[in-house]
Amino acid sequence: MDTTDTARELLDLPFHRANDIEVVSATETTAHTRWPYDESLVGNPEVPAIHGGVISALADLTGAAPFVGSLGQYTPTIDLRVDYLSHAGVADLDAYAEVRRRGETVGVASMEVESGGDICAEAKGVYKLTR
């Protein structure tokens, strides 16, 4: 079931708007988000590489999107682990999530973040599904 509209509505937050972050698509089991490249995201100008906090923020949003969209409510993050595989360069970031477990109170998603089509990070998020 496509839940993109609900995810977009609930995740239309000031931080996301200020950074032009987009929920491209969301279903009950998957999500795709995009964060357009901007020079202000660079954390290491010598490489240049996008700051790791940007990567983790996008991974977290993407992992939450399938749950937010299907439940129609916010899902606080319980835990987030990010493994940085390579630097994210001068390119848009795309992130993809897949739900691994959906219980009554907790959901788990795996995420990949890509920079210019190359995977730069893998993540796992745990989300609270009830208030």
Backbone torsions as a table, in degrees:
resi	resn	phi	psi	omega
1	MET	NA	130.1	179.2
2	ASP	-75.8	124.0	179.6
3	THR	-120.6	20.5	-174.8
4	THR	-57.4	-46.7	-176.7
5	ASP	-61.2	-43.4	179.2
6	THR	-65.5	-45.0	178.7
7	ALA	-61.2	-43.8	179.1
8	ARG	-60.9	-44.2	-178.3
9	GLU	-63.1	-49.5	-176.6
10	LEU	-72.9	-28.8	-178.8
11	LEU	-96.5	13.8	175.5
12	ASP	-83.3	72.4	-175.0
13	LEU	-101.0	157.3	-178.8
14	PRO	-52.4	-43.1	179.7
15	PHE	-61.3	-43.6	-179.9
16	HIS	-67.1	-42.8	178.4
17	ARG	-63.7	-43.4	-178.1
18	ALA	-62.0	-26.2	-178.2
19	ASN	-108.0	8.5	179.5
20	ASP	57.1	32.6	178.7
21	ILE	-76.0	133.8	-173.9
22	GLU	-121.9	134.6	166.4
23	VAL	-84.6	105.9	-177.8
24	VAL	-72.5	-46.3	178.3
25	SER	-158.0	155.6	176.2
26	ALA	-153.0	139.8	171.7
27	THR	-129.8	-174.7	177.6
28	GLU	-66.9	-18.4	-174.8
29	THR	-125.4	-7.9	-177.8
30	THR	-143.4	163.5	173.2
31	ALA	-155.1	154.3	175.3
32	HIS	-137.3	127.5	177.9
33	THR	-128.2	162.9	179.9
34	ARG	-140.7	137.2	174.3
35	TRP	-122.6	108.8	-177.7
36	PRO	-63.1	142.6	177.7
37	TYR	-63.7	141.2	172.9
38	ASP	-148.1	141.5	-178.3
39	GLU	-56.2	-28.6	-179.0
40	SER	-67.3	-12.3	-179.5
41	LEU	-85.6	-9.0	-176.0
42	VAL	-69.7	129.2	178.1
43	GLY	-106.5	-19.0	177.1
44	ASN	-135.9	98.4	-175.8
45	PRO	-70.0	-17.1	-179.8
46	GLU	-70.1	-29.5	-175.5
47	VAL	-81.3	-49.7	-18.9
48	PRO	-76.3	146.7	-179.7
49	ALA	-130.9	142.2	177.1
50	ILE	-70.4	141.6	-179.0
51	HIS	-58.5	139.7	-179.4
52	GLY	-61.2	-29.1	177.7
53	GLY	-64.5	-32.2	176.4
54	VAL	-64.4	-45.0	-180.0
55	ILE	-60.8	-47.4	-177.6
56	SER	-68.2	-36.3	177.9
57	ALA	-63.3	-41.8	179.3
58	LEU	-68.6	-40.3	177.7
59	ALA	-60.2	-43.6	-179.4
60	ASP	-63.5	-47.6	177.6
61	LEU	-58.0	-43.9	-176.7
62	THR	-67.1	-40.8	177.8
63	GLY	-64.8	-34.6	-179.8
64	ALA	-76.9	-28.4	-171.8
65	ALA	-55.0	-43.3	179.0
66	PRO	-62.6	-36.0	-179.6
67	PHE	-74.4	-45.3	179.0
68	VAL	-59.6	-46.8	-177.9
69	GLY	-64.1	-41.7	-176.5
70	SER	-81.1	-30.1	179.9
71	LEU	-88.5	-22.6	-177.2
72	GLY	70.4	29.6	177.7
73	GLN	-154.3	160.8	178.2
74	TYR	-67.1	149.3	179.0
75	THR	-127.5	100.3	-178.8
76	PRO	-59.2	146.0	177.6
77	THR	-81.1	127.5	175.6
78	ILE	-89.6	-43.4	-177.6
79	ASP	-152.3	146.6	177.0
80	LEU	-143.1	126.7	175.3
81	ARG	-120.8	130.7	179.7
82	VAL	-124.8	128.7	173.2
83	ASP	-108.1	116.7	179.8
84	TYR	-86.7	118.3	-174.7
85	LEU	-95.3	-33.8	176.5
86	SER	-160.0	167.5	-178.9
87	HIS	-71.8	150.1	174.3
88	ALA	-92.9	122.5	-173.4
89	GLY	-93.5	-157.3	-176.5
90	VAL	-80.5	78.5	-178.1
91	ALA	-162.6	159.5	173.0
92	ASP	-60.6	152.8	174.4
93	LEU	-103.7	132.6	172.3
94	ASP	-119.1	136.6	178.5
95	ALA	-126.6	146.0	-177.8
96	TYR	-130.7	137.1	179.3
97	ALA	-124.1	149.4	173.1
98	GLU	-136.2	126.4	179.4
99	VAL	-69.8	128.2	178.7
100	ARG	-99.4	-31.8	179.8
101	ARG	-153.1	136.5	175.4
102	ARG	-131.8	103.0	176.3
103	GLY	-97.3	-167.6	178.8
104	GLU	-75.3	-33.0	-175.6
105	THR	-119.4	-15.8	-176.1
106	VAL	-137.3	141.2	174.8
107	GLY	-126.3	148.8	179.8
108	VAL	-126.6	135.0	178.2
109	ALA	-132.7	147.0	172.1
110	SER	-105.7	141.0	-177.0
111	MET	-130.8	152.4	169.5
112	GLU	-128.2	138.3	176.5
113	VAL	-115.5	131.0	-179.4
114	GLU	-115.0	143.8	173.7
115	SER	-122.9	113.3	-178.4
116	GLY	61.6	30.1	178.4
117	GLY	89.2	-7.4	178.2
118	ASP	-103.0	136.4	179.3
119	ILE	-69.9	121.9	179.0
120	CYS	-108.2	-15.6	179.8
121	ALA	-157.4	149.4	170.9
122	GLU	-122.1	146.7	-176.7
123	ALA	-145.8	161.0	172.1
124	LYS	-134.3	131.2	179.4
125	GLY	-122.1	144.3	175.9
126	VAL	-118.5	129.3	-171.9
127	TYR	-126.9	140.1	176.8
128	LYS	-81.8	124.8	-174.5
129	LEU	-97.6	-7.8	177.0
130	THR	-128.5	155.5	-178.5
131	ARG	-84.1	NA	NA
